[in-house]
Amino acid sequence: MSKPYVRVAAGLILDSRGRLLLGQRPDGKAWAGWWEFPGGKIEVGETVEQALIRELDEELGIQATQVYPWVVYVHEYPKSIVELAFCQVTAWQGEPHGRENQALDWVDPWDIRLDESEHPIAPGGGSLLPAAAPPLRWLRLPTRYRISNIRHPDHLDGWLAQLRHELLYGLKLVQFREPAWAGSLDALHAALQDTLALCRQHGARCLINSCHPHNWWSQADGVQLRAADAARVLQQDTRPPGWLGVSAHTEHDIDCARELQADFVVLGHVSPTDSHLGSPALGWDAFRQLAVTAGRPVFAIGGQSNDTLDMARLHGAHGVAAMRGPLIET
């Protein structure tokens, strides 16, 4: 017998301090006593946002005023298959309170740990529903992803100065990507080492693009696979070590990222850019249609910067990736 398929809108409600609101399932419901993200079933004719706004009013007595669609994730429970449309809620009217007599708790996502079975445990010791583990991990992913564009050894000092400035202002995710390098291989490797050292000095992760030698990959904190390389790696059935990002332009690329269990996808280009002259841009509507199928966080790329971050998030992006656009607010 096939399991029922249930569509749910779930809200990660985040306050100005970065705390996350959890609700405890009340007695009489399945998984009673377990902690969860507020939300509920999507009714016929409702959008995800409409369903979530209604559910938050019914459960918590708040009116959500800023809802960002985020990741759609499918989790199979013993008796059902649940499609969870996760959204981040960052503004609302009213004070959250348990209208169904459920307990509520504000927690720091970084204080939630996993037990031996990879189930999330709240700071007070209570268990979260199993489907909560992936979004808690994704929530720790930065929203800004800087990509190098050094191109020549003479430009290395300028790149390191720019990177140091951005790291000082909180940048935490960097990709070393130099397909058009004009110097020697030794000079390129030295530039990688300098970039890695600077990132580690500031507690940032640095991934290496798969255009670079395979024996360099393990030196970085992970790998950003080009779309063609992702397809080849998938055939070889060998997932690279560390964090894994996949660059995507099409539905097929997204499929490869899912099968590789990538940590995130970089999707674009969204807007016209000098590096893609003559190649049509996706635009935000097509970006949203592809992003919703990824099942993991998606970064928008192509004409992106701090100025486009809110627009990207409104179309389902986790954040933005850029080679040139400013990624810090000073």
DACORNOR-V361599 format. One record per residue. N is the residue number from 1. RES is the residue in one letter. SS is DSSP state (H for helix, E for strand, C for the rest). Layout:
n->N res->RES ss->SS
n->N res->RES ss->SS
This chain:
n->1 res->M ss->C
n->2 res->S ss->C
n->3 res->K ss->C
n->4 res->P ss->E
n->5 res->Y ss->E
n->6 res->V ss->E
n->7 res->R ss->E
n->8 res->V ss->E
n->9 res->A ss->E
n->10 res->A ss->E
n->11 res->G ss->E
n->12 res->L ss->E
n->13 res->I ss->E
n->14 res->L ss->E
n->15 res->D ss->C
n->16 res->S ss->C
n->17 res->R ss->C
n->18 res->G ss->C
n->19 res->R ss->E
n->20 res->L ss->E
n->21 res->L ss->E
n->22 res->L ss->E
n->23 res->G ss->E
n->24 res->Q ss->E
n->25 res->R ss->C
n->26 res->P ss->C
n->27 res->D ss->C
n->28 res->G ss->C
n->29 res->K ss->C
n->30 res->A ss->C
n->31 res->W ss->C
n->32 res->A ss->C
n->33 res->G ss->C
n->34 res->W ss->C
n->35 res->W ss->E
n->36 res->E ss->E
n->37 res->F ss->C
n->38 res->P ss->C
n->39 res->G ss->E
n->40 res->G ss->E
n->41 res->K ss->E
n->42 res->I ss->C
n->43 res->E ss->C
n->44 res->V ss->C
n->45 res->G ss->C
n->46 res->E ss->C
n->47 res->T ss->C
n->48 res->V ss->H
n->49 res->E ss->H
n->50 res->Q ss->H
n->51 res->A ss->H
n->52 res->L ss->H
n->53 res->I ss->H
n->54 res->R ss->H
n->55 res->E ss->H
n->56 res->L ss->H
n->57 res->D ss->H
n->58 res->E ss->H
n->59 res->E ss->H
n->60 res->L ss->H
n->61 res->G ss->C
n->62 res->I ss->C
n->63 res->Q ss->E
n->64 res->A ss->E
n->65 res->T ss->E
n->66 res->Q ss->E
n->67 res->V ss->E
n->68 res->Y ss->E
n->69 res->P ss->E
n->70 res->W ss->E
n->71 res->V ss->E
n->72 res->V ss->E
n->73 res->Y ss->E
n->74 res->V ss->E
n->75 res->H ss->E
n->76 res->E ss->E
n->77 res->Y ss->C
n->78 res->P ss->C
n->79 res->K ss->C
n->80 res->S ss->E
n->81 res->I ss->E
n->82 res->V ss->E
n->83 res->E ss->E
n->84 res->L ss->E
n->85 res->A ss->E
n->86 res->F ss->E
n->87 res->C ss->E
n->88 res->Q ss->E
n->89 res->V ss->E
n->90 res->T ss->E
n->91 res->A ss->E
n->92 res->W ss->E
n->93 res->Q ss->E
n->94 res->G ss->C
n->95 res->E ss->C
n->96 res->P ss->C
n->97 res->H ss->C
n->98 res->G ss->C
n->99 res->R ss->C
n->100 res->E ss->C
n->101 res->N ss->C
n->102 res->Q ss->C
n->103 res->A ss->C
n->104 res->L ss->E
n->105 res->D ss->E
n->106 res->W ss->E
n->107 res->V ss->E
n->108 res->D ss->E
n->109 res->P ss->H
n->110 res->W ss->H
n->111 res->D ss->H
n->112 res->I ss->C
n->113 res->R ss->E
n->114 res->L ss->E
n->115 res->D ss->C
n->116 res->E ss->C
n->117 res->S ss->C
n->118 res->E ss->C
n->119 res->H ss->C
n->120 res->P ss->E
n->121 res->I ss->E
n->122 res->A ss->C
n->123 res->P ss->C
n->124 res->G ss->C
n->125 res->G ss->C
n->126 res->G ss->C
n->127 res->S ss->E
n->128 res->L ss->E
n->129 res->L ss->C
n->130 res->P ss->C
n->131 res->A ss->C
n->132 res->A ss->H
n->133 res->A ss->H
n->134 res->P ss->H
n->135 res->P ss->H
n->136 res->L ss->H
n->137 res->R ss->H
n->138 res->W ss->H
n->139 res->L ss->H
n->140 res->R ss->C
n->141 res->L ss->C
n->142 res->P ss->C
n->143 res->T ss->C
n->144 res->R ss->E
n->145 res->Y ss->E
n->146 res->R ss->E
n->147 res->I ss->E
n->148 res->S ss->C
n->149 res->N ss->C
n->150 res->I ss->C
n->151 res->R ss->C
n->152 res->H ss->C
n->153 res->P ss->H
n->154 res->D ss->H
n->155 res->H ss->H
n->156 res->L ss->H
n->157 res->D ss->H
n->158 res->G ss->H
n->159 res->W ss->H
n->160 res->L ss->H
n->161 res->A ss->H
n->162 res->Q ss->H
n->163 res->L ss->H
n->164 res->R ss->H
n->165 res->H ss->H
n->166 res->E ss->H
n->167 res->L ss->H
n->168 res->L ss->H
n->169 res->Y ss->C
n->170 res->G ss->C
n->171 res->L ss->C
n->172 res->K ss->C
n->173 res->L ss->E
n->174 res->V ss->E
n->175 res->Q ss->E
n->176 res->F ss->E
n->177 res->R ss->C
n->178 res->E ss->C
n->179 res->P ss->C
n->180 res->A ss->C
n->181 res->W ss->C
n->182 res->A ss->C
n->183 res->G ss->C
n->184 res->S ss->C
n->185 res->L ss->H
n->186 res->D ss->H
n->187 res->A ss->H
n->188 res->L ss->H
n->189 res->H ss->H
n->190 res->A ss->H
n->191 res->A ss->H
n->192 res->L ss->H
n->193 res->Q ss->H
n->194 res->D ss->H
n->195 res->T ss->H
n->196 res->L ss->H
n->197 res->A ss->H
n->198 res->L ss->H
n->199 res->C ss->H
n->200 res->R ss->H
n->201 res->Q ss->H
n->202 res->H ss->C
n->203 res->G ss->C
n->204 res->A ss->C
n->205 res->R ss->E
n->206 res->C ss->E
n->207 res->L ss->E
n->208 res->I ss->E
n->209 res->N ss->E
n->210 res->S ss->C
n->211 res->C ss->C
n->212 res->H ss->C
n->213 res->P ss->C
n->214 res->H ss->H
n->215 res->N ss->H
n->216 res->W ss->H
n->217 res->W ss->H
n->218 res->S ss->H
n->219 res->Q ss->H
n->220 res->A ss->C
n->221 res->D ss->C
n->222 res->G ss->E
n->223 res->V ss->E
n->224 res->Q ss->E
n->225 res->L ss->E
n->226 res->R ss->C
n->227 res->A ss->H
n->228 res->A ss->H
n->229 res->D ss->H
n->230 res->A ss->H
n->231 res->A ss->H
n->232 res->R ss->H
n->233 res->V ss->H
n->234 res->L ss->H
n->235 res->Q ss->H
n->236 res->Q ss->H
n->237 res->D ss->C
n->238 res->T ss->C
n->239 res->R ss->C
n->240 res->P ss->C
n->241 res->P ss->C
n->242 res->G ss->C
n->243 res->W ss->E
n->244 res->L ss->E
n->245 res->G ss->E
n->246 res->V ss->E
n->247 res->S ss->E
n->248 res->A ss->E
n->249 res->H ss->C
n->250 res->T ss->C
n->251 res->E ss->H
n->252 res->H ss->H
n->253 res->D ss->H
n->254 res->I ss->H
n->255 res->D ss->H
n->256 res->C ss->H
n->257 res->A ss->H
n->258 res->R ss->H
n->259 res->E ss->H
n->260 res->L ss->C
n->261 res->Q ss->C
n->262 res->A ss->C
n->263 res->D ss->C
n->264 res->F ss->E
n->265 res->V ss->E
n->266 res->V ss->E
n->267 res->L ss->E
n->268 res->G ss->E
n->269 res->H ss->C
n->270 res->V ss->C
n->271 res->S ss->C
n->272 res->P ss->C
n->273 res->T ss->C
n->274 res->D ss->H
n->275 res->S ss->H
n->276 res->H ss->H
n->277 res->L ss->C
n->278 res->G ss->C
n->279 res->S ss->C
n->280 res->P ss->C
n->281 res->A ss->C
n->282 res->L ss->C
n->283 res->G ss->H
n->284 res->W ss->H
n->285 res->D ss->H
n->286 res->A ss->H
n->287 res->F ss->H
n->288 res->R ss->H
n->289 res->Q ss->H
n->290 res->L ss->H
n->291 res->A ss->H
n->292 res->V ss->C
n->293 res->T ss->C
n->294 res->A ss->C
n->295 res->G ss->C
n->296 res->R ss->C
n->297 res->P ss->E
n->298 res->V ss->E
n->299 res->F ss->E
n->300 res->A ss->E
n->301 res->I ss->E
n->302 res->G ss->C
n->303 res->G ss->C
n->304 res->Q ss->C
n->305 res->S ss->C
n->306 res->N ss->H
n->307 res->D ss->H
n->308 res->T ss->H
n->309 res->L ss->H
n->310 res->D ss->H
n->311 res->M ss->H
n->312 res->A ss->H
n->313 res->R ss->H
n->314 res->L ss->H
n->315 res->H ss->C
n->316 res->G ss->C
n->317 res->A ss->C
n->318 res->H ss->C
n->319 res->G ss->E
n->320 res->V ss->E
n->321 res->A ss->E
n->322 res->A ss->E
n->323 res->M ss->C
n->324 res->R ss->C
n->325 res->G ss->C
n->326 res->P ss->C
n->327 res->L ss->C
n->328 res->I ss->C
n->329 res->E ss->C
n->330 res->T ss->C
